Amino acid sequence: MVSVAVAFAGLVVLAYCAFRVFVAVQRLGGELERTRGRLEPKRRALRQELRSTRRTRG
């Protein structure tokens, strides 16, 4: 009976850890989306500048 209780307690701990990892991954995904949104306009501007530089050289 004690082994069942210990196993159940172990599963509870694992479930808690899995939940914390899930929440952390969700937050990281949101942070990546926010960063991508901030960098995308700069990336577009850089590509335009590269294209115009290539046109003037060629």
N, C-alpha and C positions, 0 to 999 in steps of 0.2 A: 504494500500500500504506500509506503514511504517513497519507493522508487517512482511510482506513478505521480506523486505530488512533486517530486524533484524534476521529473521530466516535463510536467506541465509548467512548472516555474521556469524551466529553461526555454520552453516554447514562448512563454510570455515575454521573456527577455529578448529573444530573437525577433519576435513580432514588433516590439518597441524599437529595436535597432533598425529593423527594415522600414518602419514608418518614418523614423528620423532621416534615414537615407533618402527615402522617397521625397520628403519635404525639401531636403537640401537640393536634390536634383531639380525639383520644380523651381526653386529660387534661382538656381544657376541658369536654367533655361530662360527664365525671365530676364536675368541680367545679360545673357548673351543676346537676346532679342533687342534689348534696349541699346546695347553697345553697337549692334549691327545697324540699328536705325540711326545712330549718331554718326557712324563712319560712312554709311552709304553715300550721302551727298558729297563728302570729300573724295570718295573713290571715283564718283562720276566726274567731278571737276578735274581730278588728276588724269583720268582717261581722255577727257576732252583736250586738256593741255598737251598730252602726249600726241594725240592725233594732229593737232595744229602744228606742233613742232615737227612732226614727220612730213607734213605737207610743205612747210617752208623749206625744209632741207631737200626734199625730193622734187 
